[in-house]
Amino acid sequence: MNNTGDYKTMELNFQRTIPASPAEVYDAWLDTQNPGNPWYQSDRVDFKPSPGGLYHFMRIKDDGKEMPHYGRFVELDRPHRIQLAWMSLFTRGLESVVTVTFEARGQDTLVKLKHENLPDDSYGHGHKHWEVLLEKLAGRFSANRH
């Protein structure tokens, strides 16, 4: 773990096997209309997936509280890897890094997601929600395979 400014930082790691090819899963992860990625069902989205391209999306909670997320695309290597600089209220102003890799496993894809430089507190640990998104992404393809 690192120490950045006043916050001790950590990283979270997740993986999930998805019943689709790496190219299909990569494309779905960048499709704002696809369940299983962070921008799906956002209230506002400005999204330009290109190296150095910026993104911003806003979620508005039931109580009206706005939850902005923003950053830039660091790397887009279809169908192998996506890397994002990621900031939100839940990173406490730290620029964190999300790296998603897509590895062929027969007819399936092993998706690995690493989120680095998160504050080691309840805000940072809230990013365990990535597990839910990977589950939704897998569900999208599982339904197509049956």
C-alpha positions as CSV (number, residue, x, y, z in Angstrom):
1,M,0.0,0.0,0.0
2,N,1.1,3.5,-0.7
3,N,0.6,6.7,1.2
4,T,-0.5,9.7,-1.0
5,G,-1.0,13.0,0.8
6,D,-3.1,12.4,3.8
7,Y,-4.6,9.1,2.7
8,K,-3.2,5.6,2.9
9,T,-4.0,4.0,-0.4
10,M,-4.8,0.5,-1.6
11,E,-5.8,-1.5,-4.7
12,L,-8.7,-3.8,-5.3
13,N,-8.6,-6.7,-7.7
14,F,-11.4,-8.7,-9.3
15,Q,-11.7,-11.3,-12.0
16,R,-14.6,-13.0,-13.8
17,T,-14.9,-15.5,-16.6
18,I,-17.3,-14.3,-19.2
19,P,-18.8,-16.6,-21.9
20,A,-17.8,-14.5,-24.9
21,S,-14.7,-13.6,-26.9
22,P,-12.3,-10.9,-25.7
23,A,-13.4,-8.6,-28.5
24,E,-17.0,-9.0,-27.6
25,V,-16.4,-8.3,-23.9
26,Y,-14.1,-5.4,-24.7
27,D,-16.7,-3.8,-26.9
28,A,-19.5,-4.4,-24.4
29,W,-17.3,-2.7,-21.7
30,L,-17.2,0.5,-23.8
31,D,-20.9,0.4,-24.8
32,T,-22.8,2.9,-22.7
33,Q,-26.0,1.0,-23.4
34,N,-24.7,-2.3,-22.0
35,P,-25.2,-3.4,-18.4
36,G,-21.9,-4.2,-16.7
37,N,-19.9,-1.1,-17.2
38,P,-19.6,2.0,-15.1
39,W,-21.4,4.5,-17.4
40,Y,-24.5,2.4,-18.0
41,Q,-27.7,4.1,-16.8
42,S,-25.9,7.3,-15.9
43,D,-28.0,10.4,-15.7
44,R,-25.5,12.3,-17.8
45,V,-22.6,11.0,-19.9
46,D,-19.8,12.6,-21.9
47,F,-17.8,9.8,-23.2
48,K,-15.1,9.7,-25.9
49,P,-13.2,6.4,-25.8
50,S,-9.9,7.3,-27.4
51,P,-6.4,7.4,-26.0
52,G,-6.3,10.6,-24.0
53,G,-10.0,11.1,-24.4
54,L,-11.9,12.5,-21.5
55,Y,-15.0,11.0,-19.9
56,H,-17.5,12.3,-17.3
57,F,-20.7,10.7,-16.1
58,M,-23.1,11.7,-13.4
59,R,-25.3,9.6,-11.2
60,I,-28.1,11.3,-9.3
61,K,-29.2,9.4,-6.2
62,D,-32.9,9.3,-5.1
63,D,-32.2,12.0,-2.6
64,G,-31.0,14.3,-5.4
65,K,-27.3,14.0,-4.4
66,E,-25.1,14.2,-7.5
67,M,-22.2,11.7,-7.8
68,P,-19.8,12.9,-10.6
69,H,-17.2,10.5,-12.0
70,Y,-14.5,11.7,-14.4
71,G,-11.2,10.9,-15.9
72,R,-9.4,10.0,-19.1
73,F,-8.7,7.0,-21.2
74,V,-5.0,6.2,-20.7
75,E,-4.9,3.1,-22.9
76,L,-7.2,1.4,-25.3
77,D,-5.7,-1.8,-26.8
78,R,-8.6,-3.8,-28.4
79,P,-9.3,-6.6,-27.4
80,H,-6.7,-6.9,-24.7
81,R,-6.7,-3.9,-22.3
82,I,-8.4,-0.7,-21.2
83,Q,-6.8,1.6,-18.7
84,L,-8.5,4.7,-17.2
85,A,-7.6,7.5,-14.9
86,W,-10.5,7.6,-12.5
87,M,-11.7,10.3,-10.1
88,S,-14.9,10.7,-8.0
89,L,-16.0,11.8,-4.6
90,F,-15.1,8.3,-3.5
91,T,-11.5,8.6,-4.4
92,R,-11.3,11.7,-2.2
93,G,-9.8,13.7,-5.0
94,L,-7.0,11.2,-5.7
95,E,-6.5,10.1,-9.3
96,S,-6.9,6.4,-9.2
97,V,-6.2,4.0,-12.1
98,V,-8.6,1.3,-13.4
99,T,-7.0,-1.4,-15.6
100,V,-9.2,-4.0,-17.3
101,T,-7.6,-6.9,-19.2
102,F,-9.4,-9.4,-21.4
103,E,-7.7,-12.8,-21.8
104,A,-9.0,-15.6,-24.0
105,R,-9.8,-18.9,-22.2
106,G,-11.1,-21.2,-24.8
107,Q,-14.4,-19.7,-26.0
108,D,-14.6,-17.5,-22.8
109,T,-12.7,-14.5,-21.6
110,L,-11.1,-14.0,-18.3
111,V,-11.6,-10.4,-17.3
112,K,-9.3,-9.0,-14.7
113,L,-10.0,-5.6,-13.2
114,K,-7.5,-3.7,-11.0
115,H,-8.4,-0.4,-9.3
116,E,-5.2,1.3,-7.8
117,N,-4.5,4.3,-5.7
118,L,-7.9,4.2,-3.8
119,P,-8.1,5.6,-0.3
120,D,-7.9,2.8,2.2
121,D,-11.2,3.8,3.9
122,S,-14.9,3.2,3.5
123,Y,-15.0,5.4,0.4
124,G,-12.2,3.4,-1.3
125,H,-13.7,0.1,-0.2
126,G,-17.0,1.2,-1.8
127,H,-15.4,0.4,-5.2
128,K,-16.0,-3.3,-4.4
129,H,-19.1,-2.5,-6.5
130,W,-16.9,-3.5,-9.5
131,E,-17.9,-7.1,-8.6
132,V,-21.6,-6.3,-9.2
133,L,-20.7,-4.8,-12.6
134,L,-18.7,-7.8,-13.7
135,E,-21.6,-10.0,-12.6
136,K,-24.0,-8.0,-14.8
137,L,-21.5,-8.1,-17.7
138,A,-21.3,-11.9,-17.4
139,G,-25.1,-12.2,-17.2
140,R,-25.5,-10.3,-20.4
141,F,-23.4,-12.9,-22.3
142,S,-24.7,-15.9,-20.3
143,A,-28.2,-15.1,-21.5
144,N,-27.0,-15.0,-25.1
145,R,-25.3,-18.4,-24.9
146,H,-28.3,-20.4,-23.7
